[in-house]
Amino acid sequence: MKLHRVCNKTALAVAVTLACAHMAQAQQQPAADQPIQKVLVTGSNIAKIDAETAMPVTVMRREDIVRTGANSVTELLNTLTASTGSLTDIGGSNSFAGGASSASLRNLGKQSTLVLLNSRRVAPYALADYNEVFTNLDSLPLDAIERVEVLRNGGSAVYGSDAVAGVINIITRGDFQGVQLKATQDQSLKNSEFRTRSASITGGLGDFGSDGYNVLANVEVFKRDPVMWRSVVDDINPAYGEKFSTVAPGSGRMFGDRGAPSSFSYPGNILGYAGGGGPVPGCTTVAAGLCQYDRFSRFQAIPEAERVNALVSGKLRISDTVDAFAEVLLSSTKTTYQSAFPTYDSTAADTVWGNPVTGERLSFTSLSLPATHPLNTLGEPAGLRYRFADSGGSEAVKSSQYRALTGLKGSLNQYDWETAVGVMGSRTKSRGRGTFSASGFKQVIGDYSQYDADYTPLDPNFFNRGYVIGGQNSPEVLNTLFPEYGYDGKITQTFIDGKISGEVAKWGDRSISAAVGGELRHEKFEISPTANLLAGDIVGNGSATADAKRMTGAAFAEVNIPVTKTFEVTGAARLDKYEDFDAHVSPKLAFRWEASKQLLVRGTVESGFRAPNLTESAQSSKFAFDNGVVDPRRCPQALALAKDLRARAGGLASSDPNYALLNARADTVEGDECAAGVFSNVRNNPDLAPETSRSATLGLVFEPVKGYSVAFDYWRIERKDEIGLKSTDDLLAAEADQPAGVIERAALSSDKTFTAAEQAQYGVTTGSLVGTSGMFENVSKTKTSGFDLTGSARFRTAYGRVNVDANATFLTDLRFYSTTLGGYGDNLAGRYGAPKIVANTTVSLDSGNFSNALRASYNKSTQLRGDFFDDSYTVEGCADRGWAESECRVGSYVRWDYTLAYRGLKGWTLTAFVRNIFDHRPPVDLRSFSSGGGGVIPQSYEDVQGRSLRLTAEYRF
């Protein structure tokens, strides 16, 4: 802990320290003469001489990108201190939009962050993540990037409705000449299974300045190897094992020391309800009298990924005043997920889902093995605990994306103009298997819906039909029981845009500049589930559909008025018109005041909106599952029962079969009630209103001497009429006030978690939670605020040129509106998933043929607790789980990275990047481990990745 505190102070203060140490030296250095030229910075359509604008913009240049060690655009954007958790293709196996990665700023979600490529939109990913439409970062080529500009205050008035949280503008290389070959390998030094490789070729022809043309072509190939937890499980932080291990000391841990192996095994166990039973014949791994399974063999830490991205762009001088340009972006990605094999437990709670077309509630009930089954020698119905190791559980997501545009730009008198027309789109196909078909189960195993009061099947041939327990099953039987299912998504967009800018008037001897423009866009979105998903035939699986199109139009205007030589005001407004929605105006006002040569004061006020997307307002349906739900009416009782079950197991010998069974039941009881998966049936709402927002910034930039600067910006964003659902947690917190049909519970008499005696003993009076139903609504509001701090220093030493860049985001307020409270919930700044401070500092030294960079990244500690309704992870809730108060939080974390580049060989650049040079583990996260990881694996693979090395060879000729 002392080291972390020291590192924290070092990371945040190093820029200031070095600046002070060398300020006198910098004052003595003459400023180099620079030609005065106008530049266009993200956030404005008016080119300006001053790069430091009224809007807070972060610029990451090519050398900065290399120093981050990012291996993809997703990794690069995650280094931003304003970036907050979002979807990645690594963790997307359980999402509606697997195989893709998104960006999110300010904790406002992927739909509120606009990603641009060369200042124009990229087609969204062809599958919505439930109702969220976003740009897939994996389709963008990293090696073609010249710089990234991040507008941190929103940009609705300039760019459109989905720029509430900010704009990320990715600028590709321009006027490149020659050929560059590049190859990279990134591998963990702790577990070599973590490995990625990439290669690219970039070619440029023509000097635009002298030849009047330039053509750039870039092709990038990316390959990431899959990693299963089995191969790295022994390196999981021992602190997790100490809290979650269910294996008695000295009992001989068969599969490492991360808990007991699973009795949900292949070929399985038959267990008498009054005792007796044991492994199914043919079991090769028997312990404690039961057949055991290595659960880690099918837990995937990293999915396999293959990507090919290509970019071709060109520009041609037609005359002294007119240039033509064109650009083509092509991308192909494939992500392959391996999933755990499905299990069967005769005592498991019902799985509930529904028919997406009719809304009919469906349920799957696990039944006993009949007394007449050949494998059941107990003479009475028995429990079956089984793993379908022949299910082929996996999912492959293939996606292609394109954008083609062409246009003209030029000048007319004192005006600059530009226009472009283009088409873009995306196609995605996901296919998986490994989950029961309801009809197939009845065909090859038996009818699970017909049973008596003891959950004994009425079908005497149940589990004695086509499917053979633990035996060889034909492809026909397996395809019937585990058919392929998934989605096909398609998005197409066409657009035409144009703008003109320049001086329109004089204010004294100062120019008043303005820009006007507009765009038309047509979009079509189709999401089609396979027939078995659409019919509700895949047990426990939701579905999403969409088939809609619309035309949108926008017009914008911007004016910059230099009121005095040191004070200027910028006003902007954008008029957006979506089909079926009234036109909406988003205004913006900004000021920039040079209080002195060393001090700049700036500020913005802006209004924004987001029209409902095509999955929210147009005809669509979603039948999904909300995982990790804590049932406040049953979780406390489940924790008490689980604690007693484990205590009973602790009094038995580890060789006693009941030892493993009691511990397994304790895990099941806790998971069913404290990390439950419940259905959510949602339909579109054509009466939705747009979301609206207000944002403001106020900041200052201090440059005491040339080469040293510090910027400090306060930001605040309020968003209302948010489109979404009332959260399950919020509904449960006020369950008595909900209309009939919103929350569904099973009858107490069909309770599979608690026996009748246990219901009485632990005070269980409510049936198990099944699910919720509703439609998209303008249901919520969010407000958030904080400070951004950036600092930089540039100076020369006897050893070479030193660059220091420091960035920090301080989150002061994050609140979500609660319909239960009729007001905002708790301030979540400093709570789970929302650290109050995220910071990084990079110190680089360029000396001769060598470049060195040391980078420190810091996240402040957070509580495990969420919002006001989260009682499970308060200090008291943690104590009930046996966790100390110090364990009821995620600790602070500092990671140090180092980059070394050598350019001493003609045409060559050799780079080594060491990630996590001190091999520090990320802090223990017991919440993630217990709910998301089931008490078996961490949610983050970084725990076992450790130090890694990335080697890059680049040759240019």
QUIWO-V770966 format. One record per pair of residues at least 24 apart in sequence whose C-alpha atoms are under 6 Angstrom apart, sorted by the first residue. I is the first residue (numbers start at 1). J is the second residue. If there is no record, write none. Layout:
i->[I & I]
j->[J & J]
//
This chain:
i->[11 & 11 & 15 & 19 & 54 & 54 & 54 & 56 & 57 & 57 & 58 & 58 & 59 & 59 & 60 & 60 & 61 & 62 & 62 & 72 & 73 & 74 & 81 & 81 & 81 & 81 & 82 & 90 & 90 & 96 & 96 & 97 & 97 & 97 & 99 & 99 & 100 & 101 & 101 & 102 & 102 & 105 & 112 & 112 & 112 & 112 & 113 & 113 & 113 & 113 & 114 & 114 & 114 & 115 & 115 & 115 & 116 & 117 & 117 & 118 & 118 & 119 & 123 & 123 & 126 & 126 & 126 & 126 & 126 & 126 & 127 & 131 & 139 & 141 & 144 & 144 & 145 & 145 & 145 & 146 & 146 & 146 & 147 & 156 & 157 & 157 & 157 & 157 & 157 & 161 & 161 & 162 & 175 & 176 & 177 & 177 & 178 & 178 & 178 & 179 & 179 & 179 & 180 & 180 & 181 & 181 & 182 & 182 & 183 & 183 & 184 & 184 & 185 & 185 & 186 & 186 & 187 & 187 & 188 & 188 & 188 & 189 & 189 & 190 & 195 & 196 & 196 & 197 & 197 & 198 & 212 & 212 & 213 & 213 & 214 & 214 & 215 & 215 & 216 & 216 & 217 & 217 & 218 & 218 & 219 & 219 & 220 & 220 & 221 & 221 & 222 & 222 & 223 & 223 & 224 & 224 & 225 & 226 & 226 & 226 & 227 & 227 & 228 & 228 & 228 & 229 & 229 & 229 & 229 & 230 & 230 & 235 & 236 & 244 & 261 & 261 & 261 & 262 & 262 & 263 & 263 & 264 & 264 & 264 & 265 & 265 & 265 & 265 & 266 & 267 & 268 & 268 & 269 & 269 & 270 & 270 & 271 & 271 & 272 & 288 & 288 & 288 & 289 & 298 & 299 & 301 & 303 & 303 & 304 & 304 & 305 & 305 & 306 & 306 & 307 & 307 & 308 & 321 & 321 & 322 & 322 & 323 & 323 & 323 & 324 & 324 & 325 & 325 & 326 & 326 & 327 & 327 & 328 & 328 & 329 & 329 & 330 & 330 & 331 & 331 & 332 & 332 & 333 & 333 & 334 & 334 & 335 & 335 & 336 & 336 & 337 & 337 & 338 & 339 & 339 & 341 & 341 & 341 & 342 & 342 & 343 & 343 & 344 & 344 & 345 & 345 & 346 & 346 & 349 & 353 & 353 & 354 & 355 & 355 & 365 & 367 & 367 & 368 & 391 & 392 & 393 & 393 & 394 & 394 & 395 & 395 & 396 & 396 & 397 & 397 & 398 & 398 & 399 & 399 & 400 & 400 & 401 & 401 & 414 & 415 & 415 & 416 & 416 & 417 & 417 & 418 & 418 & 419 & 419 & 420 & 420 & 421 & 421 & 422 & 422 & 423 & 423 & 424 & 424 & 425 & 425 & 425 & 426 & 426 & 427 & 427 & 428 & 428 & 429 & 429 & 430 & 430 & 431 & 431 & 432 & 432 & 433 & 433 & 434 & 435 & 436 & 436 & 436 & 436 & 437 & 437 & 437 & 437 & 437 & 438 & 438 & 440 & 440 & 441 & 485 & 486 & 486 & 487 & 487 & 487 & 488 & 488 & 489 & 489 & 490 & 490 & 491 & 491 & 492 & 492 & 493 & 493 & 494 & 494 & 495 & 495 & 496 & 512 & 512 & 513 & 513 & 514 & 514 & 515 & 515 & 516 & 516 & 517 & 517 & 518 & 518 & 518 & 519 & 519 & 520 & 520 & 521 & 521 & 522 & 522 & 523 & 523 & 524 & 524 & 542 & 542 & 543 & 543 & 544 & 544 & 545 & 545 & 546 & 546 & 552 & 552 & 553 & 566 & 566 & 567 & 567 & 568 & 598 & 598 & 598 & 599 & 599 & 600 & 600 & 601 & 601 & 602 & 602 & 602 & 603 & 603 & 604 & 604 & 605 & 605 & 606 & 606 & 607 & 607 & 608 & 608 & 609 & 609 & 609 & 610 & 610 & 611 & 612 & 616 & 617 & 617 & 617 & 620 & 621 & 622 & 623 & 623 & 624 & 624 & 625 & 625 & 625 & 626 & 626 & 627 & 627 & 628 & 628 & 629 & 629 & 630 & 630 & 631 & 635 & 635 & 637 & 638 & 638 & 639 & 642 & 669 & 675 & 678 & 678 & 679 & 680 & 680 & 680 & 681 & 682 & 682 & 683 & 684 & 684 & 685 & 691 & 691 & 692 & 692 & 693 & 693 & 694 & 707 & 707 & 708 & 708 & 709 & 709 & 710 & 710 & 711 & 711 & 712 & 712 & 713 & 713 & 714 & 714 & 715 & 715 & 716 & 716 & 717 & 717 & 718 & 718 & 719 & 719 & 720 & 721 & 721 & 722 & 722 & 722 & 722 & 723 & 723 & 724 & 724 & 725 & 734 & 742 & 742 & 743 & 744 & 744 & 745 & 745 & 780 & 781 & 781 & 782 & 782 & 783 & 783 & 784 & 784 & 785 & 785 & 786 & 786 & 786 & 800 & 800 & 801 & 801 & 802 & 802 & 803 & 803 & 804 & 804 & 805 & 805 & 806 & 806 & 807 & 807 & 808 & 808 & 809 & 809 & 810 & 810 & 811 & 826 & 826 & 830 & 831 & 831 & 831 & 832 & 832 & 832 & 832 & 832 & 835 & 835 & 849 & 849 & 849 & 850 & 850 & 851 & 851 & 852 & 852 & 853 & 853 & 854 & 854 & 855 & 855 & 856 & 856 & 857 & 857 & 858 & 858 & 859 & 859 & 860 & 861 & 861 & 861 & 862 & 862 & 863 & 864 & 864 & 890 & 891 & 907 & 907 & 908 & 908 & 909 & 910 & 910 & 911 & 911 & 912 & 912 & 913 & 913 & 914 & 914 & 915 & 915 & 916 & 917 & 919 & 919]
j->[841 & 856 & 804 & 793 & 591 & 592 & 602 & 152 & 150 & 151 & 149 & 150 & 148 & 149 & 147 & 148 & 147 & 146 & 147 & 142 & 142 & 137 & 808 & 809 & 838 & 839 & 106 & 302 & 303 & 129 & 130 & 127 & 128 & 129 & 335 & 397 & 136 & 136 & 137 & 136 & 137 & 165 & 162 & 163 & 164 & 165 & 163 & 165 & 166 & 167 & 162 & 163 & 167 & 167 & 168 & 169 & 169 & 169 & 170 & 170 & 171 & 169 & 424 & 425 & 426 & 427 & 428 & 489 & 490 & 491 & 489 & 615 & 331 & 309 & 172 & 173 & 171 & 172 & 173 & 171 & 172 & 173 & 171 & 608 & 573 & 574 & 586 & 587 & 588 & 609 & 610 & 610 & 214 & 204 & 204 & 205 & 203 & 204 & 957 & 203 & 956 & 957 & 955 & 956 & 954 & 955 & 953 & 954 & 952 & 953 & 951 & 952 & 950 & 951 & 949 & 950 & 948 & 949 & 945 & 947 & 948 & 947 & 948 & 946 & 225 & 223 & 224 & 222 & 223 & 222 & 316 & 317 & 315 & 316 & 314 & 315 & 313 & 314 & 312 & 313 & 311 & 312 & 310 & 311 & 309 & 310 & 308 & 309 & 307 & 308 & 306 & 307 & 305 & 306 & 304 & 305 & 304 & 302 & 303 & 304 & 301 & 302 & 299 & 300 & 301 & 296 & 299 & 300 & 301 & 296 & 297 & 944 & 944 & 935 & 292 & 293 & 294 & 292 & 293 & 291 & 292 & 385 & 386 & 387 & 292 & 293 & 386 & 387 & 387 & 470 & 385 & 386 & 384 & 385 & 383 & 384 & 382 & 383 & 382 & 655 & 656 & 657 & 657 & 340 & 340 & 941 & 336 & 337 & 335 & 336 & 334 & 335 & 333 & 334 & 332 & 333 & 332 & 410 & 411 & 409 & 410 & 408 & 409 & 410 & 407 & 408 & 406 & 407 & 405 & 406 & 404 & 405 & 403 & 404 & 402 & 403 & 401 & 402 & 400 & 401 & 399 & 400 & 398 & 399 & 397 & 398 & 396 & 397 & 395 & 396 & 394 & 395 & 394 & 393 & 394 & 388 & 389 & 393 & 387 & 388 & 386 & 387 & 385 & 386 & 384 & 385 & 383 & 384 & 752 & 540 & 679 & 536 & 535 & 536 & 448 & 455 & 456 & 456 & 434 & 434 & 433 & 434 & 432 & 433 & 431 & 432 & 430 & 431 & 429 & 430 & 428 & 429 & 427 & 428 & 426 & 427 & 425 & 426 & 502 & 501 & 502 & 500 & 501 & 499 & 500 & 498 & 499 & 497 & 498 & 496 & 497 & 495 & 496 & 494 & 495 & 493 & 494 & 492 & 493 & 491 & 492 & 493 & 490 & 491 & 489 & 490 & 488 & 489 & 487 & 488 & 486 & 487 & 485 & 486 & 484 & 485 & 482 & 484 & 482 & 482 & 481 & 482 & 538 & 539 & 481 & 482 & 537 & 538 & 539 & 537 & 539 & 480 & 481 & 481 & 530 & 529 & 530 & 528 & 529 & 530 & 527 & 528 & 526 & 527 & 525 & 526 & 524 & 525 & 523 & 524 & 522 & 523 & 521 & 522 & 520 & 521 & 520 & 560 & 561 & 559 & 560 & 558 & 559 & 557 & 558 & 556 & 557 & 555 & 556 & 554 & 555 & 556 & 553 & 554 & 552 & 553 & 551 & 552 & 550 & 551 & 549 & 550 & 548 & 549 & 623 & 624 & 622 & 623 & 621 & 622 & 620 & 621 & 615 & 620 & 577 & 578 & 577 & 593 & 594 & 592 & 593 & 592 & 702 & 703 & 704 & 701 & 702 & 700 & 701 & 699 & 700 & 698 & 699 & 700 & 697 & 698 & 696 & 697 & 695 & 696 & 694 & 695 & 693 & 694 & 692 & 693 & 691 & 692 & 693 & 690 & 691 & 690 & 690 & 684 & 684 & 685 & 686 & 684 & 683 & 682 & 680 & 681 & 679 & 680 & 678 & 679 & 680 & 677 & 678 & 676 & 677 & 675 & 676 & 675 & 676 & 674 & 675 & 673 & 673 & 674 & 762 & 669 & 670 & 670 & 666 & 753 & 931 & 770 & 771 & 771 & 771 & 772 & 773 & 773 & 774 & 775 & 775 & 775 & 776 & 776 & 721 & 722 & 719 & 720 & 718 & 719 & 718 & 793 & 794 & 792 & 793 & 791 & 792 & 790 & 791 & 789 & 790 & 788 & 789 & 787 & 788 & 786 & 787 & 785 & 786 & 784 & 785 & 783 & 784 & 782 & 783 & 781 & 782 & 781 & 778 & 780 & 778 & 779 & 780 & 781 & 777 & 778 & 776 & 777 & 776 & 820 & 772 & 773 & 772 & 770 & 771 & 769 & 770 & 817 & 816 & 817 & 815 & 816 & 814 & 815 & 813 & 814 & 812 & 813 & 810 & 811 & 812 & 846 & 847 & 845 & 846 & 844 & 845 & 843 & 844 & 842 & 843 & 841 & 842 & 840 & 841 & 839 & 840 & 838 & 839 & 837 & 838 & 836 & 837 & 836 & 867 & 868 & 862 & 862 & 863 & 865 & 862 & 863 & 864 & 865 & 866 & 860 & 862 & 902 & 903 & 904 & 901 & 902 & 900 & 901 & 899 & 900 & 898 & 899 & 897 & 898 & 896 & 897 & 895 & 896 & 894 & 895 & 893 & 894 & 892 & 893 & 892 & 890 & 891 & 892 & 889 & 890 & 889 & 888 & 889 & 925 & 923 & 955 & 956 & 954 & 955 & 954 & 952 & 953 & 951 & 952 & 950 & 951 & 949 & 950 & 948 & 949 & 947 & 948 & 947 & 947 & 946 & 947]
//
